[in-house]
């Protein structure tokens, strides 16, 4: 009979082999594999064993953005410490503000061998796992090395199978857990950790950066004072509605489309929209943007800032089963928001629909009606925007609460 530790080790090895098999078919996986080869080398060149280090781990760019304000405050509070940032996804690794950190790496796979090597090189004084990132082997070895452990911004769900992979045991090891809501607090406490504090959603404290001047100039040149719709993090189920609407609409509207999987979908969307569309990567300084109604973004890192330019935002994921994407990014700019029908379990969506600044649609008829209504009715836009501003301000403050406990 296998012990849990042996099962975990076997699964990690299988996972590693699976990644190598999939790498030729996925740039994202390939980048991660290549990046992890240099993780230990970067640690050795950046730190000494006796350095005071704070280690912050995020899955991807979204988790990084929600924690960036907290990180800036930690840098100010612990100004004699060095800071390490680790990621799973290239979206985070390639878009983080590296000026905040002494070292940025891909987190090695959590085999026992890698964890021992990791904490042989460094001994962090504190380790922060952002959102639902829980890596049992790293947590165990971090604790053994003397690190304080914090979980930040978790939104936990109860799952029996988590016991098999030691996640429940890992949750007990955190010195403090800062969670999104009372449901998450109860789950963590039932597992056995009593140091759980409800702080709310860190994303309300996010500061979304402005686009670079040259990119800002392109976007403004493309929109040229017209109404603009930004379709963010879209999947095929969303795009079926979007493409039909754009091809059938005779209003003078500018559209910015940001598919979730940029590598796979940008060219495909371009084919459907034809000569009235342009890929962002193909725009030159002398490009005539007046002739295009649709701009397709084919690079990472722009979406959150792009919401600031729109008249109305559509956030993808809700028409299919992939999961609704981040509606707090357009809400940051007090924009009217449209989402798909599958938003159950997304607390911010449920609350903002009740609040009146988000509309959920179930089909093309409802989608086109909602979009037309918001674009044509300036008074409605203003009311939705005002409701959004009040709601957003009301929910700020998570970072301040966390800092009081550290």
Buried (B, 14 or more C-beta within 10 A) or exposed (E): EEEEEEEBBEEBEEEBEEBEEEBEEBEBBBBBBEBBEEBBEBBEEBBEEEBEBBBBBBBBBBBBBBBBBBBBBBBEEBEEBBBBBBBBBBBBBBBBBEEBBBBBBBBBBBBBEBBEBBBBBBBBBBBBBBBBBBBBBBBBBBBEBEBBBBBBBBBBEEEEEBEEBBBBBBBEBBBBBBBBBEBBBBBBBEBEBEBBEBBBBBBBBBEBEEBEEEBBEBBEBBBEEEBBBBBBBBBBBBBBBBBBBBEEBEEEBBBBBBBBBBEEBBEBBBEBBEEEBBBBEEBEEEBEBEEBBBBBBBBBBBBBBBBBBBBBBBBBBBBBEBBBBBBBBBBBBBBBBBBBBBBEEBEBBBEBBEBBBBBBBEEBEBBBEBBBBBBEEEEBBEBBBEBBBEBBEEBBBBBEEBEEEB
